Amino acid sequence: MSFLWGVMGGPSSGPQPSGAETIQKLCDRVASSTLLDDRRDAVRALKSLSKKYRLEVGTQAMEHLIHVLQTDRSDSEIIGYALDTLYNVISNDLEEEEQEENLTKVDDLGSQFTEIFIKQHENVTLLLTLVEEFDFHVRWPGVKLLTSLLKQQGPQVQQIILVSPMGVSRLMDLLADSREVIRNDGVLLLQQLTKSNAAIQKIVAFENAFERLLDIITEEGNSDGGIVVEDCLLLLQNLLKNNNSNQNFFKEGSYIQRMKPWFEVGDDNCGWSAQKVTNLHLMLQLVRVLVSPTNPPGATSSCQKAMFHCGLLQQLCTILMATGVPADILTETINTVSEVIRGCQMNQDYFASVNAPSNPPRPAIVVLLMSMVNERQPFVLRCAVLYCFQCFLYKNQKGQGEIVSTLLPSTIDATGNSVSAGQLLCGGLFSTDSLSNWCAAVALAHALQENATLKEQLLRVQLATSIGNPPVSLLQQCTNILSQGSKVQTRVGLLMLLCTWLSNCSIAVTHFLHNPANIPFLTGQIAENLGEEEQLVQGLCALLLGISIYYNDNSLENYRKEKLKQLIEKRIGRENFIEKLGFISKHELYSRAAQKPQPGFSSPEHMMFDHEFTKLVKELEGVISKAIYKSSEEDKKEEEVKKTLEQHDNIVTQYKKVIREQDQELEELKQRITTLMSQNEQLQATVTQQVSQIQQHKDQYNLLKVQLGKDIQHHNSHGDTFQMNGIQTEEVSKLKEELEEWKNKHELLQGQIREKDFLIEKLKSSQLEIGTTELSSQNSRSGGLEHNNELQKELEMLRSQLQLQSAEINQLLIENQKLQVMNTTADPVLGDSGAIVTHSSELEGQLEQQIKELKSEVKALSEEKESLKQHLDSSSSTVAILQDEKIKLQQEVAESKKEQDDLLVLLADQDQKLSALKIKLKDLGVPVEDEDDIESGDQGDEDEDVEEEEQE
């Protein structure tokens, strides 16, 4: 212990050992001591010396310290000392003064020790195991050591962790540690772990990192939080930047909605802390990561829509129009809004509707353009506004039309009370500030991008240059400023505007060539040998002249394609023209602008090219070079091809229009189908509900009927004194009327039956007369008798049916009389007793039952009536047949009158038989009319006369 006392600075005898010797002795003690306390003290001593003697401790003690980590894991204290010692050796986090003096040496030393440590992959795996320990003295130094290893040798350590079983998952548990120190250092560890490694980023994201990090940010107070929020935001950027899979997972997990509270700022925005500015800056950058133009278009579009639907875009526009926001935050907010609306029609339409809180309210676009053309505003802010305007117009023909319409004569506000976007652009285009000229020219060029219709409309714009002079067109004014020899930046901006305006617009080319001063100016600029600064202007002039040739429709005789080519050949030379045209794409600023859409210029002098214009140059440079060398015959062929292509394009456009209309009709029909289906579902639901209600009512009705039946039985046991009420008397009167009708019908039927009987009797008599003609044959007589028998049977059947019907009617009359008696007996009782009223509902049920029985009987009578009618119809048909036979027989009678005398005997026999039949009918109880008796008497007299004649 005396040795350790000397090492720690206590008094000792003899000369003091050097640092290297002390470290060597401590290493021997760690390696050879059998007591854990001795080894622990030795490791603690090495820890205290590791910062001052970093090289010596690292070279001599690293192997022993790793051995301690492997063998003494049961003692958390010695493990903690060993981890701290290794951290001091490997880490470069020394004092600032030391870092300034030995920066290169320190970096090399940490990297070398890290390389030694990770040479054995088991060391990193061992460290991952120690990080899992819950003991604070083990876990925290383990996290710091692993973070230092990742800083020194990131890719190698990442690969080792990636192949280690559950390596990344072990580290994700650090975010759930309740001790903030370990959790915060765990965030720093994951920052280093996820740098530039997409595989680890995906694993971390799918280990629920987004949820945990957003929870930490919320717990810390969002943008008002401390440095922990900053660390979490940096980690989120690592996970999302250039990682399409994680971006899609972030969107699908509805984490974009959780970003909205970050941007809730109050009315008082003064006195923001530096940390809040940093946090909000990182939050805005995180939003831009999700909607960056470098992302796949589909992913960017879905994120943009999600930001609109959750209200994030609205919140950003609130910050944009708020007062007191720091300048760098305002600039970054403008850039963020730019990329959220870029290429998304829904978001662009919303941005166009945003108004600034001024009196009177002005559109946000107008307020931003005022800042862009104001030379007193910061350069970075003006660049951000230009980018915002470009993003607003990107693939937004509606927005382009609104901007250009503010320049047209029909829409300009004559009162001058409000400033429009077009007026601001024209003001910036012709101001004395070259940067305003360039920004306004580029902004106006974006309003014409890929829109031939607006290029033609912009030719109508007239400008009043001075009082007393006639107005000039905007195109002419731009060429006038070019010829005046203004600053290079101004001329470059105007040339870019003219090239964009004239490209793919033959009418604009014709207007440009119509001014006789334009072509000589361009050829003069290209032909001169100027300095390096003017080479860029020469190249743009060559591009504009080439556009005037390529898109020339030969409508002007003096400026046909062939003549312009000859002019280039004589004044400039084809090779020289192509060389000057190539100056554009070879320029350094052109290469910078072509990299990304956002203007990223370090100073105003470097603002020369626009990103969209670089695309136009790339598209036209080769085409113009070929057009210059083409002959007139090739031009004619090309024109024919162009015409064919135009016709084809027109046909395609027509088909597209038809398809678009059909799509609209389909959408309308789909909407109608959807509405009809919804209505059908509603009606079905209503029907189902009504059916259920009807069933309920039926059940209630059946239940009430059962209850009423029981009550009626109960009352009948006490007496039948209560039988009817007012409603039942009405039913009885109706039944009386029906009975009267049935009586009348019955009498009619009886009259019809009498008539039929009379006809039958007449037919019988005629049949008897006819029968006298057939006395020659006994068989004929027996046939007549059989026929008469059949008729008699039918008559008996009809009369029996009438008797049944009359019996039923009598029964109904008896029941009617009973009901009347009941009614008369019930009336005084109803008048005297109040209790009858309370039981009226019960009596109604009983009467309804009786009414049903009467109705059923009436129904039976009607059915019998129908059967009687059928019998009558059959008998009438029989009468008709018999009448026909009668006519035939009468003819035969006329012919056989001579034989009458012989047949009278037979007729007498027939009369006797008929009288016998009538006697039998009377015995059976069938009434026989008096006329039959008279006829029989007459026939008897005739028989007597016949007998007397025979006797004589």
HELIX and SHEET records of a PDB file:
HELIX    1   1 SER A    2  VAL A    7  1                                   6    
HELIX    2   2 GLY A   19  SER A   32  1                                  14    
HELIX    3   3 LEU A   36  SER A   50  1                                  15    
HELIX    4   4 ARG A   54  THR A   71  1                                  18    
HELIX    5   5 SER A   76  ILE A   90  1                                  15    
HELIX    6   6 GLU A   96  GLU A  101  1                                   6    
HELIX    7   7 LEU A  103  LYS A  119  1                                  17    
HELIX    8   8 HIS A  121  VAL A  131  1                                  11    
HELIX    9   9 PHE A  136  GLN A  152  1                                  17    
HELIX   10  10 GLY A  154  VAL A  163  1                                  10    
HELIX   11  11 GLY A  167  MET A  172  1                                   6    
HELIX   12  12 ASP A  173  ALA A  176  5                                   4    
HELIX   13  13 GLU A  180  LEU A  193  1                                  14    
HELIX   14  14 ALA A  198  PHE A  206  1                                   9    
HELIX   15  15 ALA A  209  GLU A  220  1                                  12    
HELIX   16  16 ASN A  222  ASP A  224  5                                   3    
HELIX   17  17 ILE A  227  LEU A  240  1                                  14    
HELIX   18  18 ASN A  244  GLU A  252  1                                   9    
HELIX   19  19 GLN A  257  PHE A  263  5                                   7    
HELIX   20  20 ALA A  274  LEU A  290  1                                  17    
HELIX   21  21 PRO A  297  HIS A  309  1                                  13    
HELIX   22  22 LEU A  312  MET A  321  1                                  10    
HELIX   23  23 ALA A  327  ILE A  341  1                                  15    
HELIX   24  24 GLN A  345  SER A  353  1                                   9    
HELIX   25  25 ALA A  364  MET A  372  1                                   9    
HELIX   26  26 PHE A  379  LEU A  393  1                                  15    
HELIX   27  27 GLN A  397  SER A  405  1                                   9    
HELIX   28  28 PRO A  409  THR A  411  5                                   3    
HELIX   29  29 ALA A  421  LEU A  429  1                                   9    
HELIX   30  30 SER A  434  LEU A  448  1                                  15    
HELIX   31  31 ALA A  452  LEU A  458  1                                   7    
HELIX   32  32 LEU A  474  SER A  483  1                                  10    
HELIX   33  33 VAL A  488  LEU A  502  1                                  15    
HELIX   34  34 SER A  506  HIS A  514  1                                   9    
HELIX   35  35 ASN A  518  ALA A  527  1                                  10    
HELIX   36  36 GLU A  532  TYR A  550  1                                  19    
HELIX   37  37 GLU A  557  TYR A  559  5                                   3    
HELIX   38  38 LYS A  561  ARG A  571  1                                  11    
HELIX   39  39 ARG A  574  LEU A  581  1                                   8    
HELIX   40  40 PHE A  583  LYS A  586  1                                   4    
HELIX   41  41 GLU A  588  ALA A  593  1                                   6    
HELIX   42  42 PRO A  604  HIS A  606  5                                   3    
HELIX   43  43 HIS A  611  TYR A  629  1                                  19    
HELIX   44  44 SER A  632  HIS A  718  1                                  87    
HELIX   45  45 GLY A  726  GLY A  771  1                                  46    
HELIX   46  46 THR A  772  GLU A  774  5                                   3    
HELIX   47  47 GLN A  778  ASP A  832  1                                  55    
HELIX   48  48 ALA A  835  THR A  838  1                                   4    
HELIX   49  49 SER A  840  GLU A  895  1                                  56    
HELIX   50  50 LYS A  897  GLU A  899  5                                   3    
HELIX   51  51 GLN A  900  LEU A  924  1                                  25    
HELIX   52  52 ASP A  930  GLN A  951  1                                  22    
SHEET    1   A 2 ASN A 355  ALA A 356  0                                        
SHEET    2   A 2 ARG A 362  PRO A 363 -1                                        
SHEET    1   B 2 GLN A 462  LEU A 463  0                                        
SHEET    2   B 2 VAL A 472  SER A 473 -1                                        
END                                                                             
